[in-house]
Amino acid sequence: MGAVLQVLRDAGVVTVTDLMAATGLVRTTVIAVCDDLLDRGWIQEVEGSSGAQVGRPARRFRFDDRAGFVVGVDVGEARTTAVVADLRGRVLGRATRVFADPAPARRLVTVEAAVDGALADAAVVPAAVLAATVGIAAPVDRRGRISHGQPFWEAFDLGFERRLQERHGWPTLLANDANLAALAERWCGAASGVDDLVVMLAGERIGTGVMEGGRLLHGRSGAAGELGGLALVQGVGSPDGIAALCRAWGAEALRPGAPATALQDLAGPAGTVEARDVFRAAAAGDDVARRILGRLAERLARVIGLLGTLFDPELVVIAGAVAESSTALLEGIDQQLPRFTATPPRVAVSVLGDAVVSVGAVRLALDHVERHALDLELGAAAR
């Protein structure tokens, strides 16, 4: 049954003959499976035929992508975003909420509000949701548990899973945000079809999701891809990401006595410079901003060189909210990279922007639904 459902999900309208050819099953088995899937609510029978024919019209079926829905949640430092998607992964609703209180219990309330907002935006009732995934900036092991030494996230882990399951009865998965970014990029992003891959979330702090042979690496306790050890790497010194470094180096550029720079006009009321300001000034030809981007390119090349030596990926994708601007760094990274590794990977920037974690959360929830599809009985609420 799983093989038939997979073909139907990936195809459009198919006939029994099409399914026989794709699965190798005999006609009577395919018909019995399709009738069962019809009863379960996973597929629909399409009336009519595709052309002129003699005799009884061929039965034609299609996957019902609104037979159920999934929820994906990205929990960041300052805000959380929830999305609702159908069973083909198309996002139907989205909502973002800002954390006003950092306490875990209050953050849980805010996450629930984002989920409720996304459901309302998609016009989907909670009973139609088949699974949810939550992405967090913490190591998560293969069992979906935060495994070591992070009391804040451990409190979030237990509270959120319990609350969602008590409130809605949804299977709720927890996952590391960089791992979800890797799933997203391989599914529908810059790494589509790439099996040996590193996706680097490089906004405030650098974290990576690593795939080898198309399989996510977790490590014993979920810490594979954690890069706190960058503090020990010469020329790097910390896991700070592009946004954090732009602020720090931009502040240096605004000190009294520093060379004149367009960043002075772009600085905020508190005299702070954001990453977008540095990239904008560099694009306009500002020498100080260009030197900052040069430092960023070399630093990222050192990090990617380390990743190239450790994991030998085909591709490294720079992802997150800063990804679009990071295109300006690619030339410098490519020039520097051979200095730091004998196996330089290709480097690309994500096209998924700040949605990359929520897209990966949708993918993981869909994977769960597909693995347990035959255990799920769908009713009218899913429509």
N, C-alpha and C positions, 0 to 999 in steps of 0.2 A: 504493500500500500504506500509506503514511504516513497518508493521510486516513482510511482505514478503521480503522486502529489507533487514531487519535485519537478517533474516534466511539465505538469500543468501550471505550476507557479512561474516557471521560467518562460513559458510559451504564451501565445495568445489563445485563439480558439483551435482546438485539436480534435481529431476524430479518433475513434477506437483504433483504426489502422495506424494512425500516427503514434499512438501510445504503444501499440504492439512493437512497432519498429524501434522506438526509443528505449523500451525497457526489456525487450526479448520475451515478454510474457505472452501467453496464448490468449485468444480472443475471449474465451469464457471467463478467464481470470480477470482480464482488464475490465470487462463489463461488470463483473461482480464487485470489483474494487470501486469503480466509478459510482455504482449504485450506493455502495456504503458511504463514499465521500459525499454524495448528494444528501443522504440521510443525516450525516453529521453536520452539514452546512458549509463544508469547505469549498465546494464547487457548484456551478450552475450548468444546467443543460440549455444549450442554445437552440432555439427553434429554427426550422428551415434548413436548407442545404446550400453548399457553396457553388453549385452549378447544376446544369442539366444532367440527369442520370436516369437510368432505368431501374425500376424496382424500388424497394424500401429505402428512404433517405438514410444516409449514414448519421449516426448519433454524434453530436458535437458538444464539446464541453469547454468550459473556461474556469479558471481559478477565480474565486470570489475574494478580491483583495480587501473587501470591506466586511469579511466574515468576522473580523476582530481587529483590534488595534493594539499598539504598544506605546509605552511612554518612555522617553529618554530624558534624563535630568543631568545637567552640568552644574555642580556646586563649586563656585569659585570663591575667592577671598572676599569680594565685596558684594557679589550678586549671584543669583542662581537663575538658570534658564531651563524651562521644561518644554518639551515638544511632544506632540501626539502624531503618530504616523500610522498609515494603513499597513497591510501585510506585504505590500511591495516596497515599503520604506518611504513612501511619499509623505512628506510632512504636511499635515492638515491644520495644525494649530500650534501656537507658540505663545509663551508668556515669560517675562523676566521680572523678578522682584529683587529689590535691594535689601541687604541685611542691615537693619537698623540697630540690632543688638547682637554682639558676638557670642553670647552664651549659647551652648549647644541646643538647649531646649527651645530658645526663641528662634534660632536658625531653622530648626525643624518645622516650626510653625510657618516660617517664611517659605521654605521649600514646598510645604503642602499648599500654600496659597498659589505658588507658581504652577503647580500641577493642576490645581482647580482651574486656574486661568487658562491654561493650555487646553484642557478638556472643553471648557466653555467656548474657546475660540474655534475649536474643531467641531463643535456641536456633537460631541461624543459623550455618551453616558458612561460612568465608571464601570458598570457591569459588562461593558463591551471590551474592556481592556484585558488582554491575555497575559501580559508580563510588563515589568518596568525595570529599567536599569538606571543606576545612579553613579555618576563619575565623580571621584574625589581626588584631591591632591595628596594621596597617601598610598603606601604600599598595600596591596591587597593580594592575598594568596590565591591559589587555585580553587579553594573552597569558597571564595568570595568573602573572606574575613580579613580585617585589619589585624596583622599578626604580631606586631611588636611595638611597644614603647611610645605610643602616641595617644595619650589619654583623651585629648580633645576629640580626635577622630574616632576612637573606640566608643566614646559616648554617643557620637553621631550615628555610628554603625548600628549599634543595638537599638537605639531609639527610633531611627527612621525605618528600619526594616520592620520592627514590631508594629509601629503606628500604621504604616501603609497596609500591612497584611491584616491588622485588626480592622482597619477602616474599610478596606476594599476587597481583601482576600486575594490580592495580586501576588504572584511570585515576584519577589524583588531581589535583583542582583546588584551587588556592589562591585565596582571595578576602578582601577587606577585610571586617572584621566589621560595620561600619555598612552597607555595601552589602548584605550578607546580611540584616541586619535589615530593610532596605527591601524586599527580595524577600519576606521572611516576612510583613511587615505587609500588603503588597498581595495576597499569596496567601490568607492565612487570618486576618488580624488586623484592626486598626482601620481600615486603609486599603483594605479589600477593594474592588476595582473602581476605585480612584482612580488616574488616570494621571499627574497632576502632583503630586508628593509629595516631602516631605523627612522622613526618619526620623532622629531625633537620639538617639544613645546618650549619655546624660547622667549616667553614674555617676561615675567618677573623673575622666574627661576628656570633653569634648564632641567628638564626631565625628559626621558626618552621611553618610547615603546619600541620593543625589538621583536621582529619576526624573522624566524629562520625556517626556510622550507615551507613558508605559509602558515607557520604555527607561532603563536605568541609565546615568548619566554617569560616565565614568572620567577623562576628561582625557588629555593626552598621555602622562603617566607614572603615571596611577592616583591622582593627588593631588586630584582633584575631590572636594569635600566635606571636605577636611582644614581644620581651623579653628585652626591655630596663630596665624593672624593676628588672632585675638580679642584678643591682647595690645595691639593698636593701636586697639581700639574703645573709645570713651569710655563709662565706666560699666560696662565688662566687665573688661578688663585682663589676662585670661588665659583659656585653654581649660579651666580647672578645672570639673568637673561638680558635680552636686548633693551627692554623698557627700563629696567633698573639701571643698566649701564649708561643709557642715554641721559637719564636724570642725573646720575653721579658725575659723568664727564661734562654734561652741559653746565652743571653747577660750577665745576672747575673753570670752565670757559668764561663764566660771568664774574669771576673774582676781580676785585679792583686791580688795575694794572695789566690785566690780560688783554691780548690783541682785540681790536674791534671786531664785532661779529653781528650778523643779522639776528642771532639768537637773542640778543638784548631786546630787540623789538618784539620777539615772539614769546618772551617769558611771561608767565602768569603773574597774578597780583602778588604772590609770595616770592616772586623771583625764581620760580622753578621752571624747568624746561622738560617737556615730555618728548617721547620718541618721535611722535609725528612732527614736532617742531624741528628736530634735528634733520630728519629726512627731507622735510620741506625746504629748509635752508640750504642743505647740500644740493638739492635739485636746482636751486636758484643760483648756484655757483659760489656759495659762501665757503671760504677756505677752512675756517675753523670747523664747521659742520662736516666738511669732507674729510678732515683729518680724524674726526670722531668715527665716521663710517669706516675709514681705513683701519682704525684700531679694532672696531667691531669685527670686520672681515677677518683680520689676522687671528683674533681670539676665537672666533667660531671655527676657523680653519684648524686651529690646534685641537679644539674639542672634536670636530668631525674626523680629524686625523686619528685621534685616540679611538673613536668608534670604529673607524676603518680598520685599525690594527686589531682591535678586540673581536669584532663581529664579522668583518669582511662583507658588509652589505653591498648589494648592487646599487642601492639608492638611499640617500638621506633626504628627508623632507623637513624643511623648516615650517612649523605650523603654529597656529594660535592667532591671536588678535593682531600681532605684528607682522604676520606672514606677507601680506600684500606689499608693505613697504620694503620688506627684506629682499625683494627682487634687486634692489640697488646694490646689495652686498654680494650677489652671486659671482660677478666677474672677479672681485677681489678674493673671494674664497677659492675659486677655481685656480687662480694664479698661485696662491699660497699653499694649497693642499698638498702638492707633491713634496713639500719640505717636511711634512709631518707624518707621512705614511707611505709605505711602498705599495699599498693597495687602495688608492684613492677612489671612493665611490662617486657616482654622479650625485649632484646636489640640485634640489628643486625646492620651490616654495609652494605651499599649499594654496589651493583655490577655494578652500572651504571656510577660510576666515575664522571668526570666533565661534562658528557653529560646529567646529570639527569634533569637539568632545560630545556634544549632544547627538550628532550624526552617528558617531561610534556607539553611543549608548543605544540608539535605535537598532543598530546592526546586532549588538549583543542580545538585545531583547528578542529580535527576530530569530536569531540562532536558537535561543531557548524555546521559542514557540515551535520552530520547525522540528527540534529534537523531540518535543513532547506533543506534537500535533495529534497523534493518534489517541492520546489520553484526554484530549480536550473535546468536550461536547459543546457545540455552539448552538445558541438559541436565537430567538427573534431579537433579543436585546442587542446582539452584535450587528444588527442591521439598522 
